[in-house]
Amino acid sequence: MAQTTHAGPATRAPQLRYVRTLNCAADRLWNLITTPDLLSGWLGSTVLSDTQYGGFLVATGPRTQQTGIVTTCEPPHYFQAAFNDPPHHPTTVLVDVVPAQDGSHLILTQAGIHASRVADYDTFWTAALDRLERAASDQVAVSRADDA
């Protein structure tokens, strides 16, 4: 007689998803999210540390930085990156750019977040995406995120 074993309850790490409609063309949005100088203006000082393999470093505060690597990229539509979050497991960020009739849509999903970090990431992404929205609309000049 065959025996069936049941796995324990499935657990998924929390994720955050943001959908923003921006007042700019999709190609401008792609540049804002992938060009280090423009990215630094709304996300935090960004350095491509290993351009051959997609490595990067983002300074998100005075003494805070995130490192990671781009794992998938299909310009100008989407990219996926693994962000290091010691001592927790790395998280995955997927960013999609979707052209719209008047502007473009940005869909950002961060998955694999440790439960204790969800509020921190939500605060970070909400503020960063607000700055991106302003930069995309040209309402204000893009200022360095670490000055905001």
C-alpha positions, 0 to 999 in steps of 0.5 A: 500500500502506498504511503502519502506523506504531507508536507508541513504548512506552506510558508511564503516570505512576505512581499511588497508590490507597488504600482505607479502611473508616471507622467513620462514615456516608458523610455524615460522611465527606463532611463530613470531606473537604470542609469546610475546618475539618474537612479542616484537622484531618487533612490540613493547614491548608486554605483555599478560595482561590477558592470560585467556581472551586473553588481551594484551598490546603493547607499540608502542612508548615511551609514546604510548600503545595499549590495546586489546583482541584476539577475535578469534584464530585458530592456526596456521592459523589466529587470530583476535583482537580488538584494543582499540583506544580512543577516537575512536571506537576499530579497528579490526585486522585480521592476516592470515598465509598461507603456501607457496611453498617457505616460507609463506604469511602473510595477515594483515587487520585492519578494522574500522579505524577512517579516521583521523588515517589511515596514522598513522596506515599505517606508523606503520604497514609498519615499523613493517612489514618491521621489521617482514620481516627481522626477518623472514628471519634471515637477522638481529637479531630481535631487540626491535621495540621501539629501531628502 
